[in-house]
Amino acid sequence: MTEPTEPTGSPDTDGTDGAVTPPQPGTVLLRYPEHLAVVRLGPGTDVPAWATSATVYSITATASETSIVCARRAVPRKATQAGPFLAFAVEGTLDFALTGILHRLLGPLAEDGISVFTQSTYDTDWLLVPVDAADRAVEAWRRSGVEVRDAPLDLRS
């Protein structure tokens, strides 16, 4: 009768120990379904109530303008606006020391002639792509190794 032997070497030497490697930062995007607009208001303008009605919205104020990203459906017709856009967020919280995330994501879009509006929050980067180019953008990202998933409907999850 043969005695069982202990395996030699470490269990992950060949990389098949079953461990799941987390994706590299910037290789997973979450797609939000709401159509967004980028609206230009004058400098020092109070933020109107309609600006905060979207699942995703952002307000940026400078000495020369106030820009709002918000739900396209809420924007008054006379407002100076661009869009509609779909929002894509880099999944996870990005460390401020990371470099090259936007470069990795914008390169494939530039190669395909797709315009993009970018914003960053404390946690992550956001890319707004024209709705009529969103499918092409997703394909360009997938060809470059970026995974695109539908975002959870509840942003708190």
Secondary structure as GFF3:
##gff-version 3
##sequence-region A 1 157
A	DSSP	beta_strand	28	41	.	.	.	ID=ss1
A	DSSP	three_ten_helix	49	52	.	.	.	ID=ss2
A	DSSP	beta_strand	58	61	.	.	.	ID=ss3
A	DSSP	beta_strand	66	71	.	.	.	ID=ss4
A	DSSP	three_ten_helix	72	74	.	.	.	ID=ss5
A	DSSP	beta_strand	80	90	.	.	.	ID=ss6
A	DSSP	alpha_helix	101	111	.	.	.	ID=ss7
A	DSSP	beta_strand	117	120	.	.	.	ID=ss8
A	DSSP	beta_strand	125	130	.	.	.	ID=ss9
A	DSSP	three_ten_helix	131	133	.	.	.	ID=ss10
A	DSSP	alpha_helix	134	143	.	.	.	ID=ss11
A	DSSP	beta_strand	147	150	.	.	.	ID=ss12
###
